Amino acid sequence: MKICNYTYNTGYLPQKRLGILLEKENLIVDPNLCWTLFFEKEGHFNSKELAEHECSSSLYKFLRQNQCPIDGLNKSLELFQKLQKLGDLALNDGTSISFEMKKNSIKLNSPMDRIETYRDFYAHEKHVKKGFEKRNEEIPKAWFEIPAYYKGPAHGFIGNEDEVLWPSYTDILDYELELGMVIGRSGMNIKEKDASKHIFGFTILNDISARDIQKKEMAVRLGPAKGKDFCSVLGPVITTFDEFNYKEPNLLMTATINDQEWSRGHSGDAHFSWAQMIAHVSQDEWVLPCDLFGSGTVGTGCGLELDKWIKPGDKIELEVEGIGKLTNIIGKKK
């Protein structure tokens, strides 16, 4: 399944809601509304309350309330298919339980309506090596020993087709082509062999960076902070782990700037596996549903490596096999 967060900007649904994207049908199914319709048909007065309990309209709440979230969403999709066969596709008040993507009123937001904790790793050796070469340094031995990461703010993520903020304090903005992983089950002291049980799915992450500010921060061995914290991009969907047969995928990843390919790599080139990252983070620390892990930049996946720089007005498209294409326009400097 491809999980999204959508806004339908008319009538009953101006708010952001959990959806299931059916690409072949060009359709968004609202699982919460499917259950609302089911309970209406069962004759319940409090159908909306019951539906919220069965499948929340918020991914954050849904993952926090379900031990087997992928199974729960599959159950919701099966319910939609049954209702579709019966020709029942609207609530008593006329609200549809699915929406055609072609309608201009549909907007795909960042697929996570709330992120519990954001950790971005540094797992791709090709990218790491290039960065240290620019500083005339060798990769530290410690990098090979532990999957290091930084923690960024969990708010401020934007989604597909949103404008990327160019802060007033930077002159050098950069994109970073990354794979994002969403935690679907809590745990502490998770063993590497059990770590896959905690993965909900994968998405595309663009870790926007202010390179001039980041360089200053890292020179004092702190950060990144202002070099990163102003904007990150996520989406357009989360592809659930079952779509990859519950095995860590090796996905082709590309970045295109103004229709010209700049970056190409594979997610499987990472030095550390997702299981190793989860096991490392969970040592005497809780990993929680709606935690977001970033893989770090794939090799060739940023302007810093290529000595090529994005400009205001540029169209940037990050595409990852099995997930989709994340498109944004770079804004003007504030």
N, C-alpha and C positions, 0 to 999 in steps of 0.2 A: 504493500500500500504506500501511497504517497500522501503524507499528512501535511496540511497547510493551515494557515490562519487567514481567513478572508474577511473582507468587509463588503456588504451589499448595501450600497448607499441610498436605498429607497425604502420607504414603508417601515416595516416592523424591525428590520435588522441593520441599523446604522452602526452597531457595535462590532468589534472584532470577535470572530468566532472560530472554533475548531472545525475543520473540514477535511474530507477525504477527496482527493483529486483523482478522477477517472479520466486519464488523458485521452484514451481512444474515443470516449463519448464526449470529450470536451466539457465535462460536467463536474461540479463540486457537490458532493453529498454532505449534508449537515447531520452527523450522527445523533446529536442531541435532539434535533427536531424529528428524526425518525422515531426515537423513543417517545417523544411527546405525542406523536400521532398514534403510536401503538397503544399508549395508555388512554388516550381519548377514545379509541375504538373499543377498549376494554370497559369503558364507562366510568373512569375515575374522575372525580372532581379536581384533584390536585395533580393533573397529568404533568405539568411543568416541573413540579417538585420531584416527582418520581423519576422523570427523565434526567434531571440534573444529578440525581443519585446514581442512576444507571450509567450515564455517560455525560459528563459535564461539558458545557460549551467552551471551557477553558482547558487547554492541554495541560497546563500546570496543575490544576486541580485533579484532572483525570489521572495523570501519572502518579500523583501523591496518594490517590485513593484506590489504586488497582495494583495487585501483585502481578498480574499477567496482562499488561495493557495491550499488547499486540493481539492476544486472543479476544480481548474485549472489543477492540475496534473491528476485528474480523466478524465478530458476532453482530455488531451494528451494521456492517456492510451487508451481511446476509439478510438482516431484517429489511434493509432498503430494497434488496432484490426481490424479496417476497411481496413487499408493498407495491413495488413497480409492476409485478406480474398481475396484481389485483387491480391496478389502475388507481390506487390510492396514493396520491403524491402531494396532498395539501392538508393542512390543519383545518379545523372547523372555521377559523377566521379567514381562511383563504391563503395563509402563508405557505409557500412551497417548501418542501423538504430537500430540494436540490435546485441547482442554478447553473445555467449555461454560462461557460466562461466567455463566450463571445460578447455577452452584454457589457456595455461600457461601464455599467454601475458596479461591476465586480472588481475588487482590488485585492491582490495577494500581498499580505504583510509579512514581516519576519515570522517564520513558522512557530516560534516560541513566544507566547504572550508574556511569559515571565521566566527568567533564568535564575536558578538558585545560586550557583557559583560558576564563574567563568575561569577556566584554566587553559592557557595556551602554551603548548609544548614547543620543542625545538628539535624535532625528531629526524629531520631529513639532512643527512650528512653533506650532500652536495651543496645545499644552501648554507649550512653552517661553515663549511670549509671556505666557501667564497667570501663570506663575511670576515673571517679571521685573516684571510689572505690580504684583504684590503687594509687591515691593520698591521700587516707584516708579522702576524703571529700564527703559531700552530694551534690546532684545536686542543683545548685542555683535556688531559687524560680523564678528568671527572665526567666529561660529556659522555664518554663511552660507558661509564659505570652506572649512571642514574638518568632516568628520563626527566630532565629539568624542565621547569615551566614557570611562567609568571601568572599572577592573578590580576585580571582586569575587572572593570566595573560591570555589573550584570545588567545595568540599564543602558539606554542609549543605542541599542541595536536597531538598525533600519532594515528594510526588506527590499524585495525586487522592485525595480523602477523608481525607488526613492532617490533623491539627490544626495550625493555624498558631501558632507560638510568640509569646507576648506577653512581651517581656523585662521584667525587674524595673526597669530604669532608664528606661523611657519611659512617658509618659501618653497619647501621641497616636500611634496606629498607623494606617497607611494601606495601601491596596492600590494596585497599578499595573497597568493592563491593557496588556499588551505582546505583540507577536509575537516568538517566538524562532526563530532560524535555526541549524541544525547543519551544521558543515563536514564534508564527506566525503572530501576529497582535499587533500593537503598542497601548499604552494606558497610561493614568495617572489617579490617584485616582480611580482605578478600584474597583468596589464593588465585594464582595466575590461571590455573586449570578451570576455575569456576567463574572467571571474570566475564566471559561472554554472556552469562545469564543476566548481567546487569546492563547490557546494551539495548537501547530502544531503537536507535536508527542513526542514519548519517545524513548530513546536509552539507551545503557549500558555505564556506566562511571566507570573507574578505577582511583581513585584519589591516585596516587602513593605518598608515604610519606617517608621522611627521618626522622625516629623516634628520633634518638639521637639529631639531630639539632632542630627538632620541640619542643622537651622537653625543650631545653634551651630557645628558643624563647618564649614559653608560660609561662616560669617561670617569665619573666619580663612583662607579660600581653600584649604582642604584637605578631603580626603574626597570623597564620603561614606565612612564607615568603620563605626563603631558604629551609625550611622543606617540601615545596610543589611545588614551582614554576618551577621546572626544567622539569617536565614531567607529563602529564595526558593522559589517553587513552580513546578513544570514538569509539563506533561502535557496530557491523559491519554495522548496518543500523539504520534508524529512522523509527519506525512504526507509521504511521499517526493516529491521534486521532480518526478518524472515525472507525478504526479497533476495537476500544474499545467502540463503540457506543456512543462516546462523553461523556463517564463517566470515572472518575478516576479509573484505574484498580488496582486490588490487585494481584500482580504477584509473582510467586515462583522465588526466586533468589538463585543461588548456585555459589560457587567458588571451583574449583578443581585445586590442585597443583600436577603436575606429575601424573595425573590420580587418585589421591586420594582426596575425598571430604573433604574440611576443613570447609566450611561455608554453611549455609542454613537459609533462612529467607523469609519474604514476604514484598513487597513494601507497602502493606496496613497497616503495623504495625506502620507506622509513626505517631507521636503525632499531627503533623499539616498536613492538606491537601494541595494539590498544589494550590487550590483556595485561601487558607489563605496565602500561601507564596506570591502569585502574588499580592493579595490585600495589604499585608504589604509592599512589595518592592515598589509598585506604589504610595504610599503616597507622593504626591508632587514631584514625580520623574517619568521620562519616563521609561516604559518597552518597549523594541524595538524588532522587528523581528530579529531573530538569536541571541537573548539572550539565554544563556544556564543556566539552574538551575540544581544543583545537590541535591539529596535528603539527602545526608549524608549517612554514612555507616549503612547498615542494621545490625541488631543484629547478632553477631558471624562473621561479614563480614570482619575481618582483623586479621592479626597475633598478633597485640597488645592485643586483647581480649583473644586470644587463647594461648598466650605465645609460639607461633610457628613462625618461621621466614623463609622467602624465601631466596634462595641463587642464585648466578650467574649460569645461565644455566637452571634454573627451567622453566618449561612450566606452564603458568597460564591460566586457562580458566574460564571466568565469563559467566554464562548462565542465561538468564532471559526469562521466559515464554512469548511467543508472540512476542519476538524480535529476539532472536538467541543466538549465542555463540561468545564471544570476546576472541581471543586467542593471547597470546604474549609470547615471551621468555625474561627472565631477562638477561640483558647484564652484562658483566664483569665490575668491578670497574675501572673507568678511572684513 
